[in-house]
Protein backbone atom coordinates (compact mmCIF):
# COMPACT_ATOMS: atom_id res chain seq x y z
CA UNK A 1 0.00 0.00 0.00
CA UNK A 2 1.51 3.25 -1.07
CA UNK A 3 0.24 5.57 1.64
CA UNK A 4 -3.40 4.71 0.95
CA UNK A 5 -5.73 4.93 3.91
CA UNK A 6 -7.33 1.63 4.84
CA UNK A 7 -11.11 1.45 5.28
CA UNK A 8 -12.26 1.88 8.87
CA UNK A 9 -15.05 -0.13 10.49
CA UNK A 10 -16.99 2.68 12.10
CA UNK A 11 -18.32 0.61 14.97
CA UNK A 12 -14.88 -0.04 16.44
CA UNK A 13 -12.59 2.39 14.62
CA UNK A 14 -10.52 -0.55 13.39
CA UNK A 15 -8.73 -0.09 10.07
CA UNK A 16 -9.07 -3.11 7.78
CA UNK A 17 -7.39 -4.00 4.53
CA UNK A 18 -9.36 -3.80 1.29
CA UNK A 19 -8.91 -7.56 0.95
CA UNK A 20 -10.38 -8.22 4.41
CA UNK A 21 -13.33 -5.93 3.61
CA UNK A 22 -13.92 -7.82 0.33
CA UNK A 23 -13.80 -11.14 2.19
CA UNK A 24 -16.27 -9.90 4.79
CA UNK A 25 -18.63 -8.61 2.11
CA UNK A 26 -18.48 -11.93 0.26
CA UNK A 27 -19.22 -13.80 3.50
CA UNK A 28 -22.24 -11.61 4.31
CA UNK A 29 -23.58 -11.93 0.78
CA UNK A 30 -23.14 -15.71 0.85
CA UNK A 31 -25.28 -15.83 4.01
CA UNK A 32 -28.18 -14.18 2.16
CA UNK A 33 -31.35 -16.26 2.01
CA UNK A 34 -32.34 -14.79 -1.39
CA UNK A 35 -35.86 -13.95 -0.26
CA UNK A 36 -38.44 -13.12 -2.92
CA UNK A 37 -38.98 -9.69 -1.40
CA UNK A 38 -36.24 -7.48 -0.01
CA UNK A 39 -36.72 -5.82 3.37
CA UNK A 40 -34.83 -2.72 4.46
CA UNK A 41 -34.87 -4.24 7.96
CA UNK A 42 -32.78 -7.24 6.86
CA UNK A 43 -29.61 -7.36 8.98
CA UNK A 44 -27.67 -9.10 6.20
CA UNK A 45 -28.52 -6.36 3.70
CA UNK A 46 -27.64 -3.72 6.29
CA UNK A 47 -24.24 -5.33 6.96
CA UNK A 48 -23.50 -5.60 3.23
CA UNK A 49 -24.44 -1.95 2.79
CA UNK A 50 -22.21 -0.87 5.69
CA UNK A 51 -19.21 -2.76 4.34
CA UNK A 52 -19.79 -1.39 0.82
CA UNK A 53 -20.04 2.18 2.15
CA UNK A 54 -16.91 1.70 4.21
CA UNK A 55 -14.87 0.69 1.18
CA UNK A 56 -16.36 3.34 -1.10
CA UNK A 57 -15.64 6.14 1.39
CA UNK A 58 -11.99 5.16 1.22
CA UNK A 59 -11.73 5.72 -2.54
Buried (B, 14 or more C-beta within 10 A) or exposed (E): EEEEEBBBBEEEEEEBEBEBBEEBBEEBEEEEEEEEEEEEEBEBBEBBBBBEEBBEEBE
